[in-house]
Amino acid sequence: MTAILEATDVHKSFGPTHALAGAHMSVSPGEVLAIMGPSGSGKSTLLHCAAGILPADSGRIMYGGRDLTAMSDGERSQLRRSEFGFVFQFGQLVPELTCLENVALPLRMNGVKRREAERRAAQWLERLEIGDVTKKRPGEVSGGQGQRVAVSRALAIEPRVVFADEPTGALDSLNGEQVMTLLTKAAKESGAAVVLVTHEARVAAYSDREIVVRDGKTRAPEFAV
Ligand SMILES: Nc1ncnc2c1ncn2[C@@H]1O[C@H](COP(=O)(O)OP(=O)(O)OP(=O)(O)O)[C@@H](O)[C@H]1O
């Protein structure tokens, strides 16, 4: 299938650190891609560049036929808001809002009216099997429940690509497995592509395909030593 997102020969430095030195990745609709590799190898930097959060120094990032690197900051943030979903390891929920309001927030930012946004948010919380947390604030739910709220929030806008950076990094293995099962199932059902950064093989096992980053360069795992 044609890739929805494709990064080619991406370079990115932070001062003297060459975080990416010729990285490639591509993901198709409905596909779960795992980006693996040791700590500091450049996995998160590749995800951030591919999602248009960080500007690459050079290389090409094509999303649905458009070059992300040629877009204005405004166009890129509009794209992130309306077509990309994000799940990170920590601290992504707004502590003052209820779980329901957290999930409804990206919909509200895309112009959906409050009542409709909260109706859809409640459906997502049900799908992620946490319908009972709607009125609670993030500080009042468990780590596993909080991560499911984060997944609900990422999926609520029905994104075409979900970027997940160590989404289970702060969870025990049972909660981690549940979050990965629900995330990949919900993404598959909606035809979204998933770009998953992890250094754990048991998390990467949920992917359809893996690439490995070493010293800022990517390769398929069979070539990695
Ligand atoms: N904002 C930044 N400023 C300076 N250096 C950075 C920044 N972000 C990343 N780096 C450096 O770039 C390199 C790649 O970092 P990156 O976070 O992409 O690695 P990673 O593979 O995701 O690591 P980890 O698994 O530990 O999260 C590292 O040497 C890191 O220290």
The ligand as an SDF file (V2000), in Angstrom:
LIG
                    3D

 31 33  0  0  0  0  0  0  0  0999 V2000
   16.4200   19.0580   22.5250 N   0  0  0  0  0  0  0  0  0  0  0  0
   17.6150   18.4890   22.4980 C   0  0  0  0  0  0  0  0  0  0  0  0
   18.7240   19.2300   22.7440 N   0  0  0  0  0  0  0  0  0  0  0  0
   19.9510   18.6610   22.6940 C   0  0  0  0  0  0  0  0  0  0  0  0
   20.1850   17.3670   22.4130 N   0  0  0  0  0  0  0  0  0  0  0  0
   19.1260   16.5870   22.1780 C   0  0  0  0  0  0  0  0  0  0  0  0
   17.7790   17.1010   22.1970 C   0  0  0  0  0  0  0  0  0  0  0  0
   16.9370   16.0850   21.9070 N   0  0  0  0  0  0  0  0  0  0  0  0
   17.6970   14.9940   21.7050 C   0  0  0  0  0  0  0  0  0  0  0  0
   19.0130   15.2900   21.8570 N   0  0  0  0  0  0  0  0  0  0  0  0
   20.1480   14.3600   21.6870 C   0  0  0  0  0  0  0  0  0  0  0  0
   19.9630   13.7030   20.4280 O   0  0  0  0  0  0  0  0  0  0  0  0
   20.3000   12.3080   20.5540 C   0  0  0  0  0  0  0  0  0  0  0  0
   19.0860   11.4740   20.1680 C   0  0  0  0  0  0  0  0  0  0  0  0
   18.0680   11.6750   21.1550 O   0  0  0  0  0  0  0  0  0  0  0  0
   16.6490   10.9630   21.0940 P   0  0  0  0  0  0  0  0  0  0  0  0
   15.8520   11.4770   22.2470 O   0  0  0  0  0  0  0  0  0  0  0  0
   16.0950   11.0910   19.7470 O   0  0  0  0  0  0  0  0  0  0  0  0
   17.0440    9.4390   21.3590 O   0  0  0  0  0  0  0  0  0  0  0  0
   16.1280    8.1880   21.7160 P   0  0  0  0  0  0  0  0  0  0  0  0
   16.6110    7.0530   20.8860 O   0  0  0  0  0  0  0  0  0  0  0  0
   14.6960    8.5510   21.6030 O   0  0  0  0  0  0  0  0  0  0  0  0
   16.5130    7.9500   23.2420 O   0  0  0  0  0  0  0  0  0  0  0  0
   15.6680    7.3550   24.4790 P   0  0  0  0  0  0  0  0  0  0  0  0
   15.3320    5.9330   24.1340 O   0  0  0  0  0  0  0  0  0  0  0  0
   16.6370    7.4310   25.6070 O   0  0  0  0  0  0  0  0  0  0  0  0
   14.4720    8.2320   24.6600 O   0  0  0  0  0  0  0  0  0  0  0  0
   20.7800   12.1010   21.9810 C   0  0  0  0  0  0  0  0  0  0  0  0
   22.1840   12.2020   21.9870 O   0  0  0  0  0  0  0  0  0  0  0  0
   20.1440   13.2500   22.7270 C   0  0  0  0  0  0  0  0  0  0  0  0
   20.9190   13.5850   23.8660 O   0  0  0  0  0  0  0  0  0  0  0  0
  1  2  1  0
  2  3  1  0
  2  7  2  0
  3  4  2  0
  4  5  1  0
  5  6  2  0
  6  7  1  0
  6 10  1  0
  7  8  1  0
  8  9  2  0
  9 10  1  0
 10 11  1  0
 11 12  1  0
 11 30  1  0
 12 13  1  0
 13 14  1  0
 13 28  1  0
 14 15  1  0
 15 16  1  0
 16 17  2  0
 16 18  1  0
 16 19  1  0
 19 20  1  0
 20 21  2  0
 20 22  1  0
 20 23  1  0
 23 24  1  0
 24 25  2  0
 24 26  1  0
 24 27  1  0
 28 29  1  0
 28 30  1  0
 30 31  1  0
M  END
$$$$
